[in-house]
């Protein structure tokens, strides 16, 4: 079984109101050293396959079609092998 970690972030240049709100709140709490925050999404997908080479293009398609908005978001993928059999997920 494989586990894919998907990190989705707004592209540089796209306004990030959630990140700005977090930064402002941290500054008000006394964390003045924080000068920038970019908010994003983290997703874990467990895949019933052992073949990372075949899984990667499928994951890319998932990201393009649903998990990320390719107009304003970028994504990165990490794939790791799990010891668990597919039926234990």
Secondary structure as GFF3:
##gff-version 3
##sequence-region A 1 89
A	DSSP	beta_strand	2	10	.	.	.	ID=ss1
A	DSSP	alpha_helix	17	28	.	.	.	ID=ss2
A	DSSP	beta_strand	40	47	.	.	.	ID=ss3
A	DSSP	alpha_helix	52	62	.	.	.	ID=ss4
A	DSSP	pi_helix	63	67	.	.	.	ID=ss5
A	DSSP	beta_strand	73	81	.	.	.	ID=ss6
A	DSSP	three_ten_helix	86	88	.	.	.	ID=ss7
###
